[in-house]
């Protein structure tokens, strides 16, 4: 029987967004999560769970390193916790001109903790990221013709701000493959200087993230190897050298603080991509724990504000979820479960992190633990989604369909596409032909409402195959319909043939 793909809750860390001032790009990255929850095991079968708009990843089968009884991500005893104190997809030179409100300024704001301009005496030259040979050529042969967009050729006469504005426009419209090509074109042009590390790292992050969002993870993994060892001292800056005259030798010895010059989102993304590129799935566990130790050190610092400490706590909780997800991908479900049991999250993003935790437990197959997480969670729109997911994981599709229908008919909810998608899947699994037609109508309604995330298109294409002998022409028409949808910038516009099962 063909497998259906069910949409899940688009959840990820805030640190994955490129800029708070570029509203479309954070939504696009958050809705796909560079490290998403994709599958969970039920008592009867394994169902694929795909975040809206993201391709599937192959699960790694490599063995994991020796378990540690306690690590930096186990935050049971936090010493600082409160308890202890329609547009055509084609582009041309005229239509690609950046809008007045898109100036490319967001590329300097990837990480609020990243150091600003560095003195030339420090010798931080990142010209190794500006070489042509590290960037692979991109192709649109795997994209349906109605969805193809022209790659823009960089104009050397135009100023850098104009090129950055054009790149930001592609990102805001969801043209991630075109944006990936544009980012590498800027990086290898004469517009960039090797000492402008903030912009170089932001563009490199944009290139890798857009490659992954457009389904080119293998290429992104190979290109991420250009960063080499991110724990090298080359990537660290001794902040005590910035003001040597303001402290005594004794003070400096105690206040010496090393800051990483690579933005946090790029470091988190590179950990996973390099583990793929080097063919060592265990590498991601070690990399996440290194980042976890750094986050704990920052939390324990006395010279930072409470807002900064909150951000580091959020990052630490996000790393805990990512490490558990990596263990699931490696097949070590017991270790993943133990990791989730000891995981605590910061108070501010508790709802989203709790939902991610519950989804991972469902993926592991521990329905009882997921049920307990749902019962202990505060009432919210996100928490309400767990009830039908629990029913589905136990094979009670009739009950789940009723629960999804209740949520779908709630006019006050903003996730109509997600609830309608899961309702349609439940109706198909109920096994009645009339409900299969109803499921198809539900999915087609979502497309007519200008929704086009990956699992929706895949499921609708599957139903076309189940219901019609002319499925190929119907799927091609679906691709043409998606191409005519207005641009919202919340999903990938450069969709590949696999999304339509072509």
N, C-alpha and C positions, 0 to 999 in steps of 0.2 A: 504493500500500500504506500502511496506517495506520502512523504512526510510534509506536514504543514509547519510553517514558521509562525510563531506567536510573538507579538510585540510585547516588550516589557517596559518597565519604567525607565525613562532616560535619566540616568543618574551618573554623576562623576564629580570629581573634585573641582572646586572653584579654581584651583591653580592651573587647570588645563586650558582655561580661556586665555585668549591672546591679549585682551585689553578690556577694561571696564568701559572705555570710551568708544569701543567698536561693538555695538550691541549685537550685531548679527553673528559675528564670529564666535563669541562665547556661547551663544545659543547653539550654534552648529557643533562646536566641539563638545559641549555638555551633553547634547542629545545623543552623541554617539559614544562618548567616553573612550579615550584611547585604550582603556583596558576594561571592556564591558563585561557584564554578566550575560552569558549567551545560552547556557543550557542547564536544565535541572533534570534529575532522575525521578521518575514516578514509579510506583510499585508495578506498573504494567509495561511501560516503555519509556524510552528517553525521548523527550520532546525538545525540539530546537527552540531556543528563546533568543530572538534577535532584537537588539535595540533598534529603534526606528532609524533607518537610513544607513546602516553599517553592514559591511560584508561579514561573512562567517570566517572564523579562524580555525585552523586545524589544531586539535589538541595535541600537545606534546606528550610523548610516551617515555621520555628519558627519566632515569631515576633521579631522586633528589639527594642532596647532601645529608650527612649525618645530622639527626635532630639535636637541637639544643634544649636543655630544660628551661631556659629562660633567655629572652632576647630583648633588644631595645624596643620592640613593638608590643611587648607585653606590659601594658600600662595599668596593671592592677593597683600599684602603689605609686600614685603620682604625688611627689612631695609638695607640689604647688597647687594641688586641688583645693577646692573650697573647704573640704573637711579638715585639712591640715593648715591652712591659712587661705495677461497673455502677451509674453514677448518671445520673439523668435530667438532661438539659441545661438544664431550666428553672430559673429563679431566682425566689425571692421574698424578702421582707424577712427571714423567719426563716432560710431555708436559706443566705442570703448573709451571715450574720453571720460575721465573721472568727474563725478558730480562735484558741485561746489562744496557740499558738506562732507566730502571724503578727501582728507588731506594726507593720510598716511601717518598721522601722528601716533597712532596706537602702537607702532612697532618699537617705540622707545619705552613702553610701559608694560612689558611682558612680566616682569617681576619687580615688585616694589622694593625688595631688599637687595637687588643687584646693585653693585657699585656703579657710580656715575663715571664721568670721564676720568681715565687713569693717566698719571704722569707718564710721559714717554720714557723716562728713565727706568720704569719697571719692565720694559721690554716685552709687553704682552702683544705679540704679533700673531694674528690668527689667519695669516695668508694661506695656511694649509686648507682652509675651508673655501678658498676662492679659486681653486684649481678646476679647470674644465673637466679633467678626467674623472673626478669623483662623482659627477652627476650623470645619470643615465638618460638617454633619449626616451621620450615618452611617445606613446602611440594611442590613437583613438579608434583603432581597428576593432576593438572589442566593445565599442559603444554603438548602440543603434543609430543609424543615420539621422533620424529626426532630433536626436539629443546631442549631436556633435557640435563643438564650438571651435572656432579657429584659434590656433595658438598665436598670440600677439608677439610680433617681433619688436624687441626693445629699440627705441629710437635714441641713439647716442647724443642727439642734440638736446633732447628734453632734459630738464633738471631732475635731480633725484626725487624731489618731493612729488613731481608729477607721476613718476613711475611707481612710487610707493602708494600714491592715491589710487592709481589704476589697479594695483594689486589688492588694495583694501576693498575696492569695489567688487572685484571678482569674489573675494571671500564673503562679502556681505550678500552676494547673490547666490552663493552655494556652488560656484564653478571651481571646485577644488582641484581638478586636474589642470585646468588652465592656470590657476593660481600657483600650483606647484611648478609649472614650467616658467611662469613669470618670476617666481622667487629665485630660481637657479639662474635665470638670465641676468637678474640684477646682481646676484652674488659674483658672477663671473665677468661683470662689466667693469669699466673704468670709473663708474660712479661710486664705488665702494673703496674705502681705504682699509688696509689690514689692521689698523689700530682702532677703528670704530667698532669695538667688540660688542657693544650693546646692540647695534643694528645688525651686525653679522650674525650673532646668535639668534636674534629674533627672526631673521629671514631664514636661517637654517632650520629653526623649529617649525616655521610655517611650511617649509618644503617637506619636512618629514611627516608632519601631521596631515597635510593635504594628500600626500601619497597614500597614507594609510586610510584616510577617509574615502579616497577614490578607489580603493581595492588593490593598491599596489604596495602591499606590506613588504613583499620580498625585496623590492627595489629600495624602499625606505630602510630596511634592515641592513642592506649592503652599504648604503650611503652613510648610515649612522656610525659605521666603523671608522670614518675619518676623524671622529673625535678622540679615538684611541682610549687611553685610560683616564677617565674623568676624576680619579682620585690622585692624579699626578699633582705635584706641587706647582706645576706651571699654572694650574687653574685656581690657585689660592692666592689671596692678597692679605698681607699682614697689615691690619688696620692700625696697629700700634706705630707703624712707620709714618702714618699720615700727620701726626702731631707729636714729634719726639720731644719738642721743647716744653710741652705742657705737663710732663710727668717725670718723676724721678726714675732712676733705674729700678728701684724696688717696686714702684707702682707699675712700671712697664712689664716687669716680669710676671706680675699677677694679672694684668689686664690684657695681655697679648691675646688677640682674637683673630683667627684666620677666617676670611670670608671667601666664599666660592664665587668666581666671576661669571659662571654659567647660570642662566636663569633656571629657577626651580622646575618649571614645566618641561623644559628641554632635558633636564637631568632625569626626571621621572620617565619621560618618553624614551630617552636613550637607553635606560636600563633594560627595558623590555626589547627594544629593537636590536640592541647589540647581542642580547642572548639568542635571538633568532639568527642574526648575521654570523655569529661565531659558532652556531650550532651547538650551544651548551645551555640547555634550559635551566640548569642549576645556577647559572650566572645571575638570573633575575632575582633569585632569593637573596644571594649575597649582596647584590646592588641595593635592593630595597632595605635590607638591614643596615647597610652603611648610611643610607639616607635617614633611616629611623634614628640611628645614634646621633646624627647631626641635629635632627629635630629635637631630640631630648636635651641635648646640650644647650640649644637655643632657649628652650622652655625654662631651663634652670638658671639662665643668666639673670642677674639682678639689675642690669643696666638697660633693660628694654621696657617698653610700655606694656600695659595690659592688653592693648589692642594687638600689638605684635605677638605677644604670648598666645593670644587666642588663635591667631593665624597659624602659628607653629603647631598648636594642638590639633587644629583642623587638618593640617598636613600629615601629622602623625597618625591620626585616625584613618585618613585616606590610604596611607601606606599600609596600614594593617589590613584593610579590605583588599588591597592589591596583592599583598603577599598571600592571603588566603586563596584568592582567585588563581594565583600562579601555582599554588600547591594542588588545587583542583585540576588544573590543566596538566600537571605532571602525574596525575593519577593517585596522589596520596591524600585520599579523602579523610583519613583519620587525623592526620596532622592539620589539615585545613579546618576540621571541626574543632580541634583543641585550640587552634589559633583564634577562631571566632568566639569560643567560649570565654577567653580571657580578654577579648577586645572591648575596650571602652571608648566612647566617642565624646567629642566636645559637645557642650550643651547647645550651641547655636545651630549646627546642622544636624541635630540628633534625628529628626524625622527622616531625612534623606539617607543618612548613614544606617539607620536602623532598617530601612527598607532594603538597602543593598545587602545588609547582613542576612536578612530573611531570605532574599533571593538566592544567596550563596548556599544557605542551608537547604533550600529546596533543590538546588542543583546537586548538592552532595547526596540528597535523598533522605535527610533527617527531617521528616515532616513534623514529628513531635516537637523538635527544637524550634522549627519555624513557627509552629502553632503557638509556642510559649512566647516567642518574640512578638508575635502579633497581639497576643493577649496583654502583654506588658507595655505595648506602645500606646502613645497618646492618640486620641481620635483625630484623624486628619484625612484629607482627600487621598493622600498617598497610602496611609495605613488601610483605608477601605479596600484598596486593590488586593491586599493580601488574602482576604477571605475567599474570593473566587479562585485565586491561584492555588490556595490550599485544597480546595475542592477538586480542582483539575489534577493536582499531583496525586490525589487518592483515587482518581478514575471516576469520580462522581460528576460526569459531564452534564447530566440533567440539572443537578443542583447548581453547578457552576454557571450554566447558561442562564438560569433564573437570576442568579446574583449579578452576572454581567449585565443582564437586561435592565435590572434595577438601577445600576450605576449609569448605564448608557442613556436612560430616559430622564436622568437628573439634569435639568436644564442649567443648574448652577455650576456644574462641573465644567472644567476647561479641557478635559482629556477625552472628548467625545470620540476622536479617531482611535485612541488606544482601546477604550472599552468596546467600541464597535468591532474592532479587529479581533479581539479575544472572544467576543460573543459569536462572531462568525465561525471561528475555529471550533468552539464548543458545539455549535449546531452541526458542523460536519462530523465531529466525533460521536454525536448522538446516533448517527447512522441512518437517518430517515431522508428519503429523496426530496420531499417537499421542503425540509429544513435546509437541505443543501442549496436549493434554489434561493431560499431566503438568505443564506450566508453569502451567496454571490451578489445578491442585491445590496446587502449591507456593505460589502467591500466596494462595489461600484459606486455606491452613494458617497463613500469616503473619497474616492478619486474625483467624483464630480464636485466635491467640496474642496478641491485643490490640495488634497493630501497625497503624498507620493513617497512615503518612506519605504525602505527596502523590503521589509517583511510583508507589507500590504501588497506590493506589486507581485512578490513571489507567490503569496497565497492566492491572489486573484488569478494569476497565470496557472496555478495548479488547478483551480476550479474550472477554468476554461478547458483544461485537458480532460477533466473528469466529465464535463457536461456537453462537450461539443466535438465534432469531427473536424471542425475548421479552427482548431485552437491556435494554430500558427498565425493565421491572419488576424485573429482577435488579439493576440499578444502584440503583434506589430501595430495594430490600431491603438492598443493601450499605450505603447511607447510614444506614438504620435500625440495622443491626448495629453500625456505628461509633459511633452515638449511645449505644448500650448498653454500650460498653466502659468499664471502670473508668478513673478519671482518674489519669494518671501525671505530667502536666505536661511531657512531653517533646515534644509535637507540638501543632499548632494544632487546637483543637476546633471553631473556627468556620469550617469548610471551605465553600468556595463550590461551586456547581453544576459548574464547569469541572473540578474534581478528579474528579468522577464522570461527566463527559461527558454531563451532563443538559442 
